Amino acid sequence: MNSVNKRTSSIARRINTAFWFDKLKAFFTLDLLILLSSFGLFAYTCYQTIPKNEIYESFSLTGEDINTVVLNLYTDSRSYSFPMRDYIFFTGIILIAVVLYQNLNLFFSLFRTGRIRRKLNPLNELALKAEAISEVPLDTTKFEELEEAILKVSADNNTVQISTGDEDLASIEAALNNLLHRMQEARMQQARFVDDASHELRTPIAVIQGYVNMLDRWGKDDPAVLEEAIGAIKNESENMKELIDQLLFLARGDNGRQRLSMVKVDLSSVMREVWEESMMIDPDHKYILDDSEDCFVNGDVAMIKQSIRIFVQNAAKYSDKGSNIKLSVKKAGGRVVYTVQDEGIGIGGEELGHIFERFYRADKARNSSTGGSGLGLSIAKWIVDAHKGSVEVLSRPEFGTRITVSLEAAAY
């Protein structure tokens, strides 16, 4: 213990010595700056007394002692002499006061070793405890029991947990079980995603195969069958391409490879663009815009616009012809909020909690007229989450749905 304390004192002395010399160098630098600055100020004051029609050429210092030192300034026509006695006197007083303070500061700094040693005591105690722990023989029996319990856990069984019955390992077991639960949830989610994607891709492939077989049997010489088959194959190919693009988007998002180009975005301007596009491509609904000024957020313009389009298209898909779809943007405190509200069929209470799940579609949506892959809202939710925003959905059957997205306002 004594050797450790001596070592701590030695370290404290080295720290204090290094600190003392650093302070000494800083004081020397300060003294030199005071001298140079005061001399420069004195010389500049003297220079200001020279007539403006004379050109300054050089200077010199003359005198046998401090009391007779003179600053000589030479111009193109004559020389000027300025006694420096008063300057030296006042500068000397300032320097003496500064040096006295510095000497006192340096003197008291010599005795800070004890204070530094007290500051190092917590680290010293931590080192002693670590050293004591390292000297205790390690009992590997408990870790072997934990290893056996881990090996017994099946990756396919979601109910089995790691348990050794040892209280000392309880916190480790809890952490491992939590990690295991998240891994099992991720595996199940991935499995569901693959199954749903396979199912969604199977349908257009089956349709294309059916029409190809029909062409092979009867369509070679029948123009009507040929036209119908080509149209159906083209339509299903486009649907399959859209589905694959959506799957790739979500896959890149899950893997952290979906890049966002963050800039300052005028959300009102983006909403107005979507409003104008919607009125042009969808004459069956009446689009109403209510926007505000200074609604700026930090985000990826294309991504934000895509999320708004998805919400607007979803509103149009489940709204009757001639009904209103209202788009609005406003500021609310330190956030910018936009809403998409329709007068459509609404969403039931049980279904409302699942609308952002991948491939989820309410029963009312499972018909040929609306179609859809069930990935659009998942993509929109991912975009909002990537911008650290939030989504709130308020819906009642037969009264419509209102989707509200809140994003942090950009700093001016």
C-alpha positions in Angstrom: 0.0 0.0 0.0 2.8 2.4 0.9 4.6 1.8 -2.4 1.3 2.6 -4.2 0.9 5.8 -2.3 4.6 6.8 -3.0 4.0 6.0 -6.7 0.9 8.3 -6.7 2.8 11.1 -5.0 5.6 10.8 -7.6 3.1 11.0 -10.4 1.5 14.0 -8.7 4.9 15.8 -8.5 5.6 15.1 -12.1 2.2 16.5 -13.1 2.7 19.6 -11.0 6.2 20.2 -12.3 5.1 20.0 -15.9 2.2 22.3 -15.0 4.6 24.8 -13.3 7.0 25.0 -16.3 4.0 25.4 -18.7 2.8 28.3 -16.6 6.4 29.8 -16.5 6.6 29.8 -20.3 3.1 31.4 -20.5 4.2 34.2 -18.1 7.4 34.8 -20.1 5.3 35.1 -23.3 2.9 37.5 -21.6 5.7 39.7 -20.4 7.2 39.9 -23.9 3.9 40.7 -25.4 3.4 43.5 -22.9 6.8 45.0 -23.7 6.3 44.8 -27.5 2.7 46.1 -27.3 3.6 49.1 -25.1 6.7 50.0 -27.2 4.6 49.7 -30.4 1.9 52.0 -28.9 4.6 54.5 -27.8 6.2 54.5 -31.3 2.9 54.8 -33.1 2.0 57.8 -30.9 5.3 59.5 -31.7 4.8 58.7 -35.4 1.4 60.4 -35.4 3.2 63.8 -34.5 5.2 63.8 -37.8 3.7 66.2 -40.4 1.8 64.4 -43.1 3.9 66.0 -45.9 7.0 64.2 -44.6 7.9 60.6 -45.5 9.1 58.3 -42.7 12.3 56.4 -43.4 13.8 54.8 -40.3 14.2 54.9 -36.5 16.9 54.4 -33.9 17.4 54.3 -30.1 20.1 56.4 -28.5 21.2 57.2 -24.9 23.7 56.1 -22.3 21.3 54.8 -19.7 17.6 54.4 -19.0 17.1 58.0 -18.1 18.6 59.3 -21.4 17.1 56.8 -23.9 15.6 58.6 -26.9 13.6 57.3 -29.8 14.7 58.9 -33.1 12.4 59.0 -36.1 14.0 60.0 -39.4 12.1 61.4 -42.4 13.1 62.6 -45.8 13.8 66.1 -44.6 14.7 66.0 -40.9 14.7 63.8 -37.7 12.5 63.9 -34.5 13.6 62.8 -31.0 11.2 61.5 -28.3 12.5 60.9 -24.8 11.5 57.5 -23.5 11.9 58.2 -19.8 8.2 58.5 -19.0 7.3 55.5 -21.2 9.9 53.3 -19.5 8.8 54.5 -16.0 5.1 53.6 -16.6 5.9 50.4 -18.5 8.2 49.4 -15.7 5.5 49.9 -13.0 3.1 47.7 -15.0 5.8 45.0 -15.6 6.8 45.0 -11.9 3.1 44.5 -10.8 2.6 41.7 -13.4 5.9 40.0 -12.5 5.1 40.2 -8.8 1.7 38.5 -9.4 3.4 35.9 -11.6 6.1 35.1 -9.0 3.4 34.7 -6.3 1.4 32.5 -8.6 4.4 30.3 -9.4 5.4 30.2 -5.8 2.1 28.8 -4.6 1.9 26.5 -7.6 4.9 24.6 -6.1 2.7 23.4 -3.3 -0.1 21.9 -5.4 1.3 18.4 -5.4 -0.9 17.4 -2.4 -4.0 18.7 -4.1 -3.2 16.8 -7.3 -2.6 13.7 -5.2 -6.0 14.0 -3.6 -7.6 14.4 -7.1 -5.8 11.2 -8.1 -7.0 9.2 -5.1 -10.2 7.9 -6.7 -8.2 6.6 -9.7 -5.7 5.1 -7.2 -8.4 3.3 -5.3 -9.9 2.0 -8.5 -6.5 0.7 -9.5 -6.1 -1.0 -6.1 -9.5 -2.7 -6.4 -8.8 -3.8 -10.0 -5.5 -5.3 -8.8 -7.2 -7.0 -5.9 -9.8 -8.5 -8.2 -7.1 -9.7 -10.6 -5.4 -11.6 -7.7 -8.6 -13.6 -6.9 -8.7 -17.0 -8.5 -11.3 -17.2 -11.3 -14.1 -19.7 -10.7 -15.1 -20.9 -14.2 -17.8 -23.4 -13.0 -20.6 -20.8 -13.2 -19.6 -19.8 -16.7 -19.5 -23.4 -17.8 -23.0 -23.8 -16.5 -24.1 -20.7 -18.4 -22.5 -22.0 -21.6 -24.4 -25.4 -21.2 -27.6 -23.5 -20.7 -27.0 -21.4 -23.9 -26.2 -24.5 -25.9 -29.5 -26.1 -24.9 -31.6 -23.2 -26.3 -33.2 -24.0 -29.6 -33.3 -21.2 -32.2 -36.7 -22.4 -33.4 -38.3 -22.4 -30.0 -39.6 -19.0 -29.0 -40.6 -20.0 -25.5 -37.4 -21.5 -24.1 -35.1 -19.2 -22.1 -31.7 -19.4 -20.6 -31.7 -20.3 -16.9 -29.1 -21.8 -14.6 -30.8 -21.0 -11.3 -27.7 -19.1 -10.1 -28.5 -15.7 -8.6 -25.0 -14.4 -9.5 -25.8 -15.0 -13.1 -29.3 -13.6 -13.1 -28.5 -10.2 -14.6 -26.4 -11.9 -17.4 -29.3 -14.4 -18.1 -31.8 -11.5 -18.3 -29.6 -9.7 -20.8 -29.0 -12.8 -22.9 -32.8 -13.7 -22.9 -33.6 -10.2 -24.0 -31.1 -10.4 -26.8 -32.4 -13.9 -27.7 -36.0 -12.6 -27.8 -35.0 -9.8 -30.2 -33.1 -12.2 -32.4 -36.1 -14.6 -32.5 -38.5 -11.7 -33.3 -36.2 -10.5 -36.1 -36.0 -14.0 -37.5 -39.7 -14.4 -37.4 -40.2 -11.0 -39.1 -37.7 -11.9 -41.8 -39.5 -15.3 -42.4 -42.9 -13.6 -42.6 -41.4 -11.0 -45.0 -40.0 -13.7 -47.3 -43.2 -15.8 -47.2 -45.4 -12.7 -48.0 -43.0 -11.6 -50.7 -43.1 -15.0 -52.3 -46.8 -15.1 -52.1 -47.2 -11.6 -53.7 -44.7 -12.5 -56.5 -46.4 -15.9 -57.1 -49.7 -14.2 -58.3 -48.4 -12.1 -61.2 -46.1 -15.0 -62.2 -49.0 -17.4 -62.3 -51.1 -14.9 -64.4 -48.2 -14.4 -66.9 -47.7 -18.1 -67.2 -51.5 -18.6 -67.7 -51.6 -16.1 -70.6 -48.4 -17.5 -72.1 -50.0 -20.9 -72.2 -53.1 -19.5 -73.7 -51.1 -17.8 -76.4 -49.2 -21.0 -77.1 -52.5 -22.9 -77.6 -54.9 -20.4 -79.3 -53.4 -17.0 -79.5 -51.0 -17.4 -82.4 -53.7 -17.0 -85.0 -56.4 -15.2 -82.9 -55.8 -11.4 -82.8 -58.3 -10.9 -79.9 -56.6 -13.5 -77.7 -53.2 -12.1 -78.7 -54.2 -8.5 -77.7 -55.8 -9.6 -74.4 -52.8 -11.7 -73.5 -50.2 -9.0 -74.3 -52.2 -6.4 -72.3 -52.5 -8.7 -69.3 -48.8 -9.7 -69.4 -47.8 -6.1 -69.7 -50.0 -5.1 -66.8 -48.8 -7.9 -64.5 -45.1 -7.2 -65.5 -45.5 -3.6 -64.4 -47.1 -4.7 -61.1 -44.3 -7.1 -60.5 -41.7 -4.5 -61.2 -43.3 -2.1 -58.8 -43.5 -4.7 -56.1 -39.8 -5.6 -56.6 -38.8 -1.9 -56.4 -40.7 -1.6 -53.2 -39.1 -4.8 -51.8 -35.6 -3.5 -52.7 -36.4 -0.1 -51.1 -37.4 -1.7 -47.8 -34.4 -4.1 -47.9 -32.0 -1.2 -48.4 -33.7 0.6 -45.5 -33.4 -2.5 -43.2 -29.7 -2.9 -44.1 -28.9 0.8 -43.6 -28.0 1.3 -47.2 -30.9 3.7 -48.1 -29.1 7.1 -48.4 -30.8 10.3 -47.5 -29.7 13.7 -49.0 -30.6 16.0 -46.2 -31.3 19.7 -47.2 -33.5 22.5 -46.0 -37.0 21.7 -47.5 -40.0 24.0 -47.9 -42.7 21.5 -47.0 -45.5 23.8 -48.2 -43.9 23.9 -51.7 -43.6 20.1 -51.8 -47.2 19.7 -50.7 -48.3 22.1 -53.4 -46.5 20.1 -56.0 -48.2 16.9 -54.9 -51.6 18.8 -54.8 -51.1 20.0 -58.4 -50.0 16.5 -59.6 -53.0 14.8 -57.9 -55.5 17.2 -59.5 -53.9 16.5 -62.9 -53.8 12.7 -62.8 -57.0 12.1 -60.7 -60.0 14.1 -61.8 -62.4 11.8 -59.9 -61.6 13.6 -56.6 -61.6 17.2 -55.4 -58.3 18.1 -53.8 -58.2 21.0 -51.3 -54.9 22.6 -50.2 -54.4 24.6 -47.0 -50.8 25.5 -46.6 -48.8 28.1 -44.5 -45.5 30.0 -45.0 -42.2 29.3 -43.4 -42.8 25.6 -43.0 -39.2 24.4 -43.4 -37.8 21.0 -42.3 -34.5 19.2 -42.8 -34.9 16.2 -45.0 -34.6 14.4 -48.4 -36.9 16.2 -50.8 -37.6 13.1 -53.0 -38.3 10.9 -50.0 -40.6 13.3 -48.3 -42.5 13.9 -51.5 -42.8 10.1 -52.0 -44.3 9.6 -48.5 -46.9 12.4 -49.2 -47.8 10.8 -52.5 -48.3 7.4 -50.9 -50.7 8.9 -48.3 -52.5 10.8 -51.0 -52.8 7.8 -53.3 -54.0 5.7 -50.4 -56.7 8.3 -49.6 -57.9 8.4 -53.2 -57.9 4.6 -53.5 -60.4 4.2 -50.7 -62.6 7.2 -51.3 -65.7 7.5 -53.5 -65.5 9.5 -56.7 -66.4 13.1 -56.2 -65.4 13.2 -52.5 -62.9 15.6 -51.0 -59.3 15.0 -50.1 -57.7 17.8 -48.0 -54.0 18.4 -47.8 -52.7 20.8 -45.2 -49.3 22.1 -43.8 -48.8 24.2 -40.7 -46.3 25.0 -38.0 -47.0 23.7 -34.5 -44.4 25.0 -32.0 -41.0 23.7 -33.0 -42.4 21.2 -35.5 -44.0 21.2 -38.9 -47.2 19.1 -39.4 -48.8 18.0 -42.6 -52.1 16.1 -42.9 -53.9 14.1 -45.5 -57.6 13.7 -44.8 -60.2 11.8 -46.9 -63.9 11.1 -46.8 -63.4 7.4 -47.6 -64.5 4.1 -46.1 -62.3 4.4 -43.0 -60.4 1.8 -41.1 -61.7 -0.4 -38.3 -60.2 -0.3 -34.8 -58.5 -3.7 -35.0 -57.1 -3.0 -38.5 -55.9 0.5 -37.5 -53.0 -0.9 -35.5 -51.7 -3.0 -38.5 -51.8 -0.6 -41.4 -48.1 0.1 -41.4 -47.1 -3.6 -41.3 -45.6 -4.9 -44.5 -48.1 -6.7 -46.8 -51.0 -5.9 -44.5 -54.2 -5.0 -46.3 -57.6 -4.6 -44.7 -60.3 -7.1 -45.8 -62.1 -4.3 -47.6 -59.0 -3.6 -49.7 -58.7 -7.2 -50.9 -60.4 -6.8 -54.3 -59.4 -6.4 -57.9 -60.5 -2.7 -58.1 -58.1 -1.4 -55.5 -55.3 -4.0 -55.7 -52.0 -2.9 -54.2 -49.1 -4.8 -52.6 -49.6 -3.7 -49.0 -46.1 -2.1 -48.9 -46.9 1.6 -49.7 -47.8 2.6 -46.1 -44.8 0.6 -44.8 -42.5 2.6 -47.1 -44.1 5.9 -46.1 -43.7 5.0 -42.4 -40.1 4.1 -42.9 -39.4 7.5 -44.6 -41.1 9.4 -41.7 -39.1 7.4 -39.2 -35.9 8.0 -41.1 -36.6 11.8 -40.7 -37.2 11.3 -36.9 -40.8 12.2 -37.4 -44.1 10.6 -36.1 -47.3 9.5 -37.7 -50.7 9.7 -36.2 -53.8 8.0 -37.8 -57.4 8.9 -36.9 -60.0 6.9 -38.7 -63.6 5.9 -38.4 -65.5 3.6 -40.8 -67.8 5.6 -43.1 -66.3 9.0 -41.9 -62.9 8.8 -43.5 -59.3 8.8 -42.4 -56.9 11.6 -41.3 -53.1 10.9 -41.4 -51.0 13.5 -39.5 -47.2 13.6 -39.9 -45.1 15.7 -37.6 -41.5 16.6 -38.4 -39.0 18.8 -36.6 -38.8 22.3 -38.0 -35.5 23.4 -39.5 -33.4 26.1 -37.8 -33.3 29.5 -39.5 
